[in-house]
Amino acid sequence: MAVAPELIAASPPRLSAVVVTTGSWDHLRPVIEALHPSASDLGIEIIAVSSGESVEPTRRLPMVRYVVAPGDNVFTSRAVGAMVATGDLIALLEDHSIPDSCWAAEVLSAWGDNPHVDALVHSIAPSPDAGIWELALFTLTFGPFLGVSEPPRDRLPVPGHVSFRRSLLPPTTPLPGWLEYELLGRLVADERIAMTTTTTSIHVQPVRWRALLMSFHSGRVYAGSRFDDAMRTRVGELRRLRTELPVVWRQTLAARRRSNGGLLGRRCSTCLAALVVSNGMGQLVGIASRGVGASASQLE
Protein backbone atom coordinates (compact mmCIF):
# COMPACT_ATOMS: atom_id res chain seq x y z
CA MET A 1 0.00 0.00 0.00
CA ALA A 2 1.35 3.40 -0.98
CA VAL A 3 2.16 5.84 1.81
CA ALA A 4 0.74 9.34 1.51
CA PRO A 5 3.49 11.90 0.72
CA GLU A 6 2.58 14.01 3.77
CA LEU A 7 3.29 11.03 6.04
CA ILE A 8 6.78 10.49 4.73
CA ALA A 9 9.20 12.23 7.10
CA ALA A 10 11.96 14.02 5.25
CA SER A 11 15.28 13.20 6.86
CA PRO A 12 17.45 16.28 7.49
CA PRO A 13 20.58 16.72 5.41
CA ARG A 14 23.72 15.46 7.05
CA LEU A 15 25.51 18.79 6.57
CA SER A 16 24.21 22.35 6.49
CA ALA A 17 26.53 25.03 5.09
CA VAL A 18 25.68 28.49 6.42
CA VAL A 19 27.15 31.32 4.33
CA VAL A 20 26.81 34.86 5.72
CA THR A 21 27.40 38.40 4.57
CA THR A 22 26.71 41.95 5.69
CA GLY A 23 26.51 42.99 2.04
CA SER A 24 24.28 42.15 -0.88
CA TRP A 25 23.21 38.74 -2.14
CA ASP A 26 25.75 39.11 -4.95
CA HIS A 27 28.54 38.96 -2.37
CA LEU A 28 27.48 35.39 -1.58
CA ARG A 29 27.19 34.18 -5.16
CA PRO A 30 30.81 32.95 -5.63
CA VAL A 31 30.62 30.87 -2.45
CA ILE A 32 27.16 29.50 -3.21
CA GLU A 33 28.15 28.57 -6.75
CA ALA A 34 31.20 26.73 -5.43
CA LEU A 35 29.01 24.78 -3.00
CA HIS A 36 26.11 24.19 -5.33
CA PRO A 37 27.28 20.91 -6.96
CA SER A 38 27.49 19.35 -3.49
CA ALA A 39 23.85 20.17 -2.83
CA SER A 40 22.74 17.61 -5.38
CA ASP A 41 25.71 15.22 -5.20
CA LEU A 42 25.94 14.96 -1.39
CA GLY A 43 22.59 16.30 -0.26
CA ILE A 44 24.02 19.19 1.74
CA GLU A 45 21.82 22.10 2.71
CA ILE A 46 22.99 25.58 1.65
CA ILE A 47 21.71 28.51 3.70
CA ALA A 48 22.57 32.02 2.47
CA VAL A 49 22.14 34.72 5.11
CA SER A 50 22.43 38.47 4.57
CA SER A 51 22.09 41.20 7.17
CA GLY A 52 22.70 43.80 4.47
CA GLU A 53 19.46 43.10 2.58
CA SER A 54 15.85 43.67 3.60
CA VAL A 55 14.21 41.25 1.14
CA GLU A 56 15.03 37.87 -0.33
CA PRO A 57 16.65 37.88 -3.79
CA THR A 58 14.57 37.84 -6.94
CA ARG A 59 17.12 35.58 -8.65
CA ARG A 60 17.53 32.36 -6.70
CA LEU A 61 19.65 29.31 -7.21
CA PRO A 62 17.80 26.03 -6.71
CA MET A 63 18.46 24.09 -3.51
CA VAL A 64 19.53 27.25 -1.66
CA ARG A 65 17.60 28.77 1.24
CA TYR A 66 17.85 32.56 1.44
CA VAL A 67 17.39 34.22 4.82
CA VAL A 68 17.27 37.92 5.72
CA ALA A 69 18.78 38.60 9.15
CA PRO A 70 18.35 41.74 11.28
CA GLY A 71 21.19 43.50 13.02
CA ASP A 72 23.57 44.38 10.17
CA ASN A 73 26.41 42.22 11.50
CA VAL A 74 27.90 38.79 10.89
CA PHE A 75 27.27 37.66 14.47
CA THR A 76 23.52 38.00 14.11
CA SER A 77 23.67 36.41 10.65
CA ARG A 78 25.53 33.36 11.94
CA ALA A 79 23.13 32.93 14.86
CA VAL A 80 20.07 33.17 12.61
CA GLY A 81 21.55 30.89 9.95
CA ALA A 82 22.56 28.25 12.48
CA MET A 83 19.06 28.16 13.96
CA VAL A 84 17.50 27.81 10.50
CA ALA A 85 19.82 24.92 9.58
CA THR A 86 18.37 21.41 9.79
CA GLY A 87 21.50 19.31 9.29
CA ASP A 88 23.09 17.22 12.01
CA LEU A 89 26.30 19.17 11.33
CA ILE A 90 26.52 22.90 10.70
CA ALA A 91 29.48 24.42 8.85
CA LEU A 92 30.12 28.16 8.69
CA LEU A 93 31.51 30.06 5.72
CA GLU A 94 31.83 33.75 4.86
CA ASP A 95 31.34 35.71 1.69
CA HIS A 96 35.09 36.17 1.19
CA SER A 97 36.09 32.52 1.69
CA ILE A 98 35.81 30.48 -1.49
CA PRO A 99 35.66 26.70 -0.96
CA ASP A 100 37.15 24.32 -3.48
CA SER A 101 35.14 21.67 -5.28
CA CYS A 102 35.88 19.03 -2.63
CA TRP A 103 35.03 21.19 0.38
CA ALA A 104 31.80 19.49 1.46
CA ALA A 105 33.15 16.00 0.91
CA GLU A 106 36.27 16.84 2.91
CA VAL A 107 34.22 18.27 5.77
CA LEU A 108 32.16 15.09 5.97
CA SER A 109 35.30 12.97 5.71
CA ALA A 110 36.93 14.93 8.53
CA TRP A 111 33.93 14.26 10.76
CA GLY A 112 34.20 10.58 9.93
CA ASP A 113 37.82 10.70 11.13
CA ASN A 114 36.89 12.63 14.32
CA PRO A 115 33.63 11.16 15.65
CA HIS A 116 34.60 11.90 19.26
CA VAL A 117 34.60 15.72 19.00
CA ASP A 118 31.79 18.28 18.92
CA ALA A 119 33.40 20.78 16.54
CA LEU A 120 36.12 21.03 13.90
CA VAL A 121 38.30 23.94 12.80
CA HIS A 122 38.77 23.92 9.04
CA SER A 123 42.03 25.05 7.50
CA ILE A 124 42.21 27.94 5.07
CA ALA A 125 44.80 29.67 2.89
CA PRO A 126 45.27 33.33 1.91
CA SER A 127 44.73 34.47 -1.62
CA PRO A 128 47.88 34.12 -3.76
CA ASP A 129 47.37 37.77 -4.72
CA ALA A 130 46.99 39.06 -1.15
CA GLY A 131 48.53 42.46 -0.45
CA ILE A 132 50.71 43.11 2.58
CA TRP A 133 47.87 44.36 4.82
CA GLU A 134 45.54 41.56 3.75
CA LEU A 135 48.26 39.01 4.43
CA ALA A 136 49.07 40.56 7.81
CA LEU A 137 45.42 40.57 8.91
CA PHE A 138 45.03 36.98 7.71
CA THR A 139 48.13 35.94 9.69
CA LEU A 140 46.91 37.66 12.86
CA THR A 141 43.44 36.12 12.59
CA PHE A 142 44.28 32.62 11.39
CA GLY A 143 47.93 32.33 12.44
CA PRO A 144 47.54 29.86 15.32
CA PHE A 145 45.74 27.48 12.95
CA LEU A 146 48.26 27.62 10.10
CA GLY A 147 50.62 24.68 9.63
CA VAL A 148 49.57 22.89 12.83
CA SER A 149 47.67 19.67 13.43
CA GLU A 150 46.12 20.62 16.79
CA PRO A 151 44.14 23.78 17.56
CA PRO A 152 45.78 25.95 20.22
CA ARG A 153 44.15 25.83 23.65
CA ASP A 154 44.89 29.48 24.44
CA ARG A 155 43.17 30.98 21.39
CA LEU A 156 39.58 30.69 20.24
CA PRO A 157 38.88 28.93 16.94
CA VAL A 158 38.19 31.13 13.97
CA PRO A 159 34.38 31.53 13.99
CA GLY A 160 33.95 31.76 10.24
CA HIS A 161 35.68 28.45 9.54
CA VAL A 162 34.29 25.85 11.87
CA SER A 163 31.68 23.13 11.82
CA PHE A 164 29.87 21.80 14.86
CA ARG A 165 27.06 19.52 15.96
CA ARG A 166 23.64 21.10 15.73
CA SER A 167 22.75 19.50 19.06
CA LEU A 168 24.96 22.12 20.75
CA LEU A 169 22.58 24.95 19.86
CA PRO A 170 20.13 26.35 22.43
CA PRO A 171 16.37 26.03 21.82
CA THR A 172 16.05 29.71 20.87
CA THR A 173 18.25 32.01 18.80
CA PRO A 174 21.30 32.95 20.90
CA LEU A 175 22.58 36.47 21.39
CA PRO A 176 25.00 37.76 18.73
CA GLY A 177 28.49 36.57 19.67
CA TRP A 178 27.36 33.60 21.77
CA LEU A 179 28.22 31.12 19.05
CA GLU A 180 31.65 32.60 18.34
CA TYR A 181 32.88 33.27 21.86
CA GLU A 182 30.74 31.41 24.39
CA LEU A 183 30.12 28.10 22.61
CA LEU A 184 33.48 27.76 20.89
CA GLY A 185 35.30 29.01 23.97
CA ARG A 186 33.65 26.31 26.05
CA LEU A 187 34.55 23.63 23.50
CA VAL A 188 38.18 24.76 23.51
CA ALA A 189 38.33 24.69 27.31
CA ASP A 190 36.81 21.20 27.36
CA GLU A 191 39.07 19.96 24.54
CA ARG A 192 36.05 18.91 22.51
CA ILE A 193 37.30 20.47 19.28
CA ALA A 194 39.77 19.21 16.68
CA MET A 195 41.36 20.56 13.53
CA THR A 196 41.42 19.40 9.94
CA THR A 197 44.62 20.07 8.02
CA THR A 198 43.44 19.90 4.41
CA THR A 199 43.05 23.35 2.89
CA THR A 200 39.54 23.59 1.57
CA SER A 201 38.94 27.31 1.02
CA ILE A 202 40.77 30.45 -0.09
CA HIS A 203 40.42 33.66 1.89
CA VAL A 204 39.99 36.74 -0.32
CA GLN A 205 39.72 40.06 1.55
CA PRO A 206 41.64 42.99 0.00
CA VAL A 207 41.34 45.31 3.01
CA ARG A 208 44.49 47.47 2.69
CA TRP A 209 44.68 50.14 5.43
CA ARG A 210 41.19 49.22 6.57
CA ALA A 211 42.83 46.21 8.21
CA LEU A 212 43.69 48.47 11.17
CA LEU A 213 40.04 49.37 11.71
CA MET A 214 38.94 45.76 11.35
CA SER A 215 41.49 44.65 13.93
CA PHE A 216 40.27 47.36 16.31
CA HIS A 217 36.60 46.40 15.88
CA SER A 218 37.43 42.71 16.22
CA GLY A 219 39.17 43.40 19.51
CA ARG A 220 36.28 45.45 20.83
CA VAL A 221 33.70 42.83 19.87
CA TYR A 222 35.72 40.09 21.54
CA ALA A 223 36.35 42.00 24.77
CA GLY A 224 32.95 43.68 24.94
CA SER A 225 30.98 40.50 24.33
CA ARG A 226 32.67 38.84 27.29
CA PHE A 227 30.63 41.07 29.56
CA ASP A 228 27.54 39.10 28.63
CA ASP A 229 28.76 37.13 31.63
CA ALA A 230 27.73 39.38 34.52
CA MET A 231 30.47 37.90 36.72
CA ARG A 232 33.24 39.47 34.64
CA THR A 233 34.88 42.64 35.93
CA ARG A 234 36.92 45.33 34.24
CA VAL A 235 39.92 44.59 36.45
CA GLY A 236 39.77 40.90 35.64
CA GLU A 237 39.49 41.57 31.92
CA LEU A 238 42.42 43.99 32.00
CA ARG A 239 44.51 41.26 33.61
CA ARG A 240 43.38 38.81 30.92
CA LEU A 241 44.32 41.28 28.20
CA ARG A 242 47.76 41.86 29.72
CA THR A 243 48.36 38.10 29.61
CA GLU A 244 46.75 37.31 26.25
CA LEU A 245 48.14 40.08 24.05
CA PRO A 246 51.78 38.89 24.28
CA VAL A 247 50.54 35.37 23.51
CA VAL A 248 48.75 36.65 20.39
CA TRP A 249 51.91 38.46 19.30
CA ARG A 250 54.11 35.38 19.74
CA GLN A 251 51.60 33.14 17.95
CA THR A 252 51.36 35.59 15.06
CA LEU A 253 55.13 35.83 14.61
CA ALA A 254 55.43 32.05 14.78
CA ALA A 255 52.73 31.67 12.14
CA ARG A 256 54.47 34.15 9.87
CA ARG A 257 57.70 32.19 10.13
CA ARG A 258 55.94 28.87 9.47
CA SER A 259 54.28 30.23 6.35
CA ASN A 260 57.24 32.23 5.03
CA GLY A 261 60.19 29.88 5.15
CA GLY A 262 61.26 30.94 8.63
CA LEU A 263 61.43 34.63 7.73
CA LEU A 264 59.39 37.55 9.08
CA GLY A 265 60.02 40.36 6.62
CA ARG A 266 60.27 43.97 7.78
CA ARG A 267 57.15 45.26 6.07
CA CYS A 268 54.94 42.41 7.24
CA SER A 269 56.34 42.63 10.79
CA THR A 270 55.50 46.32 10.91
CA CYS A 271 51.96 45.67 9.72
CA LEU A 272 51.54 42.83 12.20
CA ALA A 273 52.68 45.00 15.09
CA ALA A 274 50.26 47.76 14.08
CA LEU A 275 47.38 45.26 13.89
CA VAL A 276 48.13 43.77 17.31
CA VAL A 277 48.24 47.27 18.83
CA SER A 278 44.93 48.13 17.12
CA ASN A 279 43.35 44.94 18.44
CA GLY A 280 44.58 45.74 21.95
CA MET A 281 43.13 49.25 21.74
CA GLY A 282 39.80 47.81 20.61
CA GLN A 283 39.81 45.44 23.55
CA LEU A 284 40.51 48.33 25.94
CA VAL A 285 37.50 50.19 24.56
CA GLY A 286 35.37 47.06 24.88
CA ILE A 287 36.47 46.63 28.49
CA ALA A 288 35.92 50.27 29.36
CA SER A 289 32.45 50.34 27.80
CA ARG A 290 31.54 46.78 28.82
CA GLY A 291 30.01 46.29 25.37
CA VAL A 292 30.61 45.97 21.64
CA GLY A 293 29.01 49.27 20.61
CA ALA A 294 28.80 49.67 16.86
CA SER A 295 31.87 47.51 16.22
CA ALA A 296 29.86 44.37 15.41
CA SER A 297 28.40 46.08 12.34
CA GLN A 298 31.90 47.06 11.10
CA LEU A 299 33.17 43.51 10.70
CA GLU A 300 32.82 41.62 7.43
C-alpha positions as CSV (number, residue, x, y, z in Angstrom):
1,M,0.0,0.0,0.0
2,A,1.3,3.4,-1.0
3,V,2.2,5.8,1.8
4,A,0.7,9.3,1.5
5,P,3.5,11.9,0.7
6,E,2.6,14.0,3.8
7,L,3.3,11.0,6.0
8,I,6.8,10.5,4.7
9,A,9.2,12.2,7.1
10,A,12.0,14.0,5.2
11,S,15.3,13.2,6.9
12,P,17.4,16.3,7.5
13,P,20.6,16.7,5.4
14,R,23.7,15.5,7.0
15,L,25.5,18.8,6.6
16,S,24.2,22.4,6.5
17,A,26.5,25.0,5.1
18,V,25.7,28.5,6.4
19,V,27.1,31.3,4.3
20,V,26.8,34.9,5.7
21,T,27.4,38.4,4.6
22,T,26.7,42.0,5.7
23,G,26.5,43.0,2.0
24,S,24.3,42.1,-0.9
25,W,23.2,38.7,-2.1
26,D,25.7,39.1,-5.0
27,H,28.5,39.0,-2.4
28,L,27.5,35.4,-1.6
29,R,27.2,34.2,-5.2
30,P,30.8,32.9,-5.6
31,V,30.6,30.9,-2.4
32,I,27.2,29.5,-3.2
33,E,28.2,28.6,-6.8
34,A,31.2,26.7,-5.4
35,L,29.0,24.8,-3.0
36,H,26.1,24.2,-5.3
37,P,27.3,20.9,-7.0
38,S,27.5,19.4,-3.5
39,A,23.8,20.2,-2.8
40,S,22.7,17.6,-5.4
41,D,25.7,15.2,-5.2
42,L,25.9,15.0,-1.4
43,G,22.6,16.3,-0.3
44,I,24.0,19.2,1.7
45,E,21.8,22.1,2.7
46,I,23.0,25.6,1.6
47,I,21.7,28.5,3.7
48,A,22.6,32.0,2.5
49,V,22.1,34.7,5.1
50,S,22.4,38.5,4.6
51,S,22.1,41.2,7.2
52,G,22.7,43.8,4.5
53,E,19.5,43.1,2.6
54,S,15.9,43.7,3.6
55,V,14.2,41.3,1.1
56,E,15.0,37.9,-0.3
57,P,16.7,37.9,-3.8
58,T,14.6,37.8,-6.9
59,R,17.1,35.6,-8.7
60,R,17.5,32.4,-6.7
61,L,19.6,29.3,-7.2
62,P,17.8,26.0,-6.7
63,M,18.5,24.1,-3.5
64,V,19.5,27.3,-1.7
65,R,17.6,28.8,1.2
66,Y,17.9,32.6,1.4
67,V,17.4,34.2,4.8
68,V,17.3,37.9,5.7
69,A,18.8,38.6,9.2
70,P,18.3,41.7,11.3
71,G,21.2,43.5,13.0
72,D,23.6,44.4,10.2
73,N,26.4,42.2,11.5
74,V,27.9,38.8,10.9
75,F,27.3,37.7,14.5
76,T,23.5,38.0,14.1
77,S,23.7,36.4,10.7
78,R,25.5,33.4,11.9
79,A,23.1,32.9,14.9
80,V,20.1,33.2,12.6
81,G,21.6,30.9,9.9
82,A,22.6,28.3,12.5
83,M,19.1,28.2,14.0
84,V,17.5,27.8,10.5
85,A,19.8,24.9,9.6
86,T,18.4,21.4,9.8
87,G,21.5,19.3,9.3
88,D,23.1,17.2,12.0
89,L,26.3,19.2,11.3
90,I,26.5,22.9,10.7
91,A,29.5,24.4,8.9
92,L,30.1,28.2,8.7
93,L,31.5,30.1,5.7
94,E,31.8,33.7,4.9
95,D,31.3,35.7,1.7
96,H,35.1,36.2,1.2
97,S,36.1,32.5,1.7
98,I,35.8,30.5,-1.5
99,P,35.7,26.7,-1.0
100,D,37.1,24.3,-3.5
101,S,35.1,21.7,-5.3
102,C,35.9,19.0,-2.6
103,W,35.0,21.2,0.4
104,A,31.8,19.5,1.5
105,A,33.2,16.0,0.9
106,E,36.3,16.8,2.9
107,V,34.2,18.3,5.8
108,L,32.2,15.1,6.0
109,S,35.3,13.0,5.7
110,A,36.9,14.9,8.5
111,W,33.9,14.3,10.8
112,G,34.2,10.6,9.9
113,D,37.8,10.7,11.1
114,N,36.9,12.6,14.3
115,P,33.6,11.2,15.6
116,H,34.6,11.9,19.3
117,V,34.6,15.7,19.0
118,D,31.8,18.3,18.9
119,A,33.4,20.8,16.5
120,L,36.1,21.0,13.9
121,V,38.3,23.9,12.8
122,H,38.8,23.9,9.0
123,S,42.0,25.1,7.5
124,I,42.2,27.9,5.1
125,A,44.8,29.7,2.9
126,P,45.3,33.3,1.9
127,S,44.7,34.5,-1.6
128,P,47.9,34.1,-3.8
129,D,47.4,37.8,-4.7
130,A,47.0,39.1,-1.1
131,G,48.5,42.5,-0.5
132,I,50.7,43.1,2.6
133,W,47.9,44.4,4.8
134,E,45.5,41.6,3.8
135,L,48.3,39.0,4.4
136,A,49.1,40.6,7.8
137,L,45.4,40.6,8.9
138,F,45.0,37.0,7.7
139,T,48.1,35.9,9.7
140,L,46.9,37.7,12.9
141,T,43.4,36.1,12.6
142,F,44.3,32.6,11.4
143,G,47.9,32.3,12.4
144,P,47.5,29.9,15.3
145,F,45.7,27.5,12.9
146,L,48.3,27.6,10.1
147,G,50.6,24.7,9.6
148,V,49.6,22.9,12.8
149,S,47.7,19.7,13.4
150,E,46.1,20.6,16.8
151,P,44.1,23.8,17.6
152,P,45.8,25.9,20.2
153,R,44.1,25.8,23.7
154,D,44.9,29.5,24.4
155,R,43.2,31.0,21.4
156,L,39.6,30.7,20.2
157,P,38.9,28.9,16.9
158,V,38.2,31.1,14.0
159,P,34.4,31.5,14.0
160,G,34.0,31.8,10.2
161,H,35.7,28.5,9.5
162,V,34.3,25.8,11.9
163,S,31.7,23.1,11.8
164,F,29.9,21.8,14.9
165,R,27.1,19.5,16.0
166,R,23.6,21.1,15.7
167,S,22.8,19.5,19.1
168,L,25.0,22.1,20.7
169,L,22.6,24.9,19.9
170,P,20.1,26.3,22.4
171,P,16.4,26.0,21.8
172,T,16.1,29.7,20.9
173,T,18.2,32.0,18.8
174,P,21.3,32.9,20.9
175,L,22.6,36.5,21.4
176,P,25.0,37.8,18.7
177,G,28.5,36.6,19.7
178,W,27.4,33.6,21.8
179,L,28.2,31.1,19.1
180,E,31.6,32.6,18.3
181,Y,32.9,33.3,21.9
182,E,30.7,31.4,24.4
183,L,30.1,28.1,22.6
184,L,33.5,27.8,20.9
185,G,35.3,29.0,24.0
186,R,33.6,26.3,26.1
187,L,34.6,23.6,23.5
188,V,38.2,24.8,23.5
189,A,38.3,24.7,27.3
190,D,36.8,21.2,27.4
191,E,39.1,20.0,24.5
192,R,36.1,18.9,22.5
193,I,37.3,20.5,19.3
194,A,39.8,19.2,16.7
195,M,41.4,20.6,13.5
196,T,41.4,19.4,9.9
197,T,44.6,20.1,8.0
198,T,43.4,19.9,4.4
199,T,43.0,23.4,2.9
200,T,39.5,23.6,1.6
201,S,38.9,27.3,1.0
202,I,40.8,30.4,-0.1
203,H,40.4,33.7,1.9
204,V,40.0,36.7,-0.3
205,Q,39.7,40.1,1.5
206,P,41.6,43.0,0.0
207,V,41.3,45.3,3.0
208,R,44.5,47.5,2.7
209,W,44.7,50.1,5.4
210,R,41.2,49.2,6.6
211,A,42.8,46.2,8.2
212,L,43.7,48.5,11.2
213,L,40.0,49.4,11.7
214,M,38.9,45.8,11.4
215,S,41.5,44.7,13.9
216,F,40.3,47.4,16.3
217,H,36.6,46.4,15.9
218,S,37.4,42.7,16.2
219,G,39.2,43.4,19.5
220,R,36.3,45.5,20.8
221,V,33.7,42.8,19.9
222,Y,35.7,40.1,21.5
223,A,36.3,42.0,24.8
224,G,33.0,43.7,24.9
225,S,31.0,40.5,24.3
226,R,32.7,38.8,27.3
227,F,30.6,41.1,29.6
228,D,27.5,39.1,28.6
229,D,28.8,37.1,31.6
230,A,27.7,39.4,34.5
231,M,30.5,37.9,36.7
232,R,33.2,39.5,34.6
233,T,34.9,42.6,35.9
234,R,36.9,45.3,34.2
235,V,39.9,44.6,36.5
236,G,39.8,40.9,35.6
237,E,39.5,41.6,31.9
238,L,42.4,44.0,32.0
239,R,44.5,41.3,33.6
240,R,43.4,38.8,30.9
241,L,44.3,41.3,28.2
242,R,47.8,41.9,29.7
243,T,48.4,38.1,29.6
244,E,46.7,37.3,26.3
245,L,48.1,40.1,24.1
246,P,51.8,38.9,24.3
247,V,50.5,35.4,23.5
248,V,48.8,36.6,20.4
249,W,51.9,38.5,19.3
250,R,54.1,35.4,19.7
251,Q,51.6,33.1,17.9
252,T,51.4,35.6,15.1
253,L,55.1,35.8,14.6
254,A,55.4,32.0,14.8
255,A,52.7,31.7,12.1
256,R,54.5,34.2,9.9
257,R,57.7,32.2,10.1
258,R,55.9,28.9,9.5
259,S,54.3,30.2,6.4
260,N,57.2,32.2,5.0
261,G,60.2,29.9,5.2
262,G,61.3,30.9,8.6
263,L,61.4,34.6,7.7
264,L,59.4,37.5,9.1
265,G,60.0,40.4,6.6
266,R,60.3,44.0,7.8
267,R,57.1,45.3,6.1
268,C,54.9,42.4,7.2
269,S,56.3,42.6,10.8
270,T,55.5,46.3,10.9
271,C,52.0,45.7,9.7
272,L,51.5,42.8,12.2
273,A,52.7,45.0,15.1
274,A,50.3,47.8,14.1
275,L,47.4,45.3,13.9
276,V,48.1,43.8,17.3
277,V,48.2,47.3,18.8
278,S,44.9,48.1,17.1
279,N,43.4,44.9,18.4
280,G,44.6,45.7,22.0
281,M,43.1,49.3,21.7
282,G,39.8,47.8,20.6
283,Q,39.8,45.4,23.5
284,L,40.5,48.3,25.9
285,V,37.5,50.2,24.6
286,G,35.4,47.1,24.9
287,I,36.5,46.6,28.5
288,A,35.9,50.3,29.4
289,S,32.4,50.3,27.8
290,R,31.5,46.8,28.8
291,G,30.0,46.3,25.4
292,V,30.6,46.0,21.6
293,G,29.0,49.3,20.6
294,A,28.8,49.7,16.9
295,S,31.9,47.5,16.2
296,A,29.9,44.4,15.4
297,S,28.4,46.1,12.3
298,Q,31.9,47.1,11.1
299,L,33.2,43.5,10.7
300,E,32.8,41.6,7.4
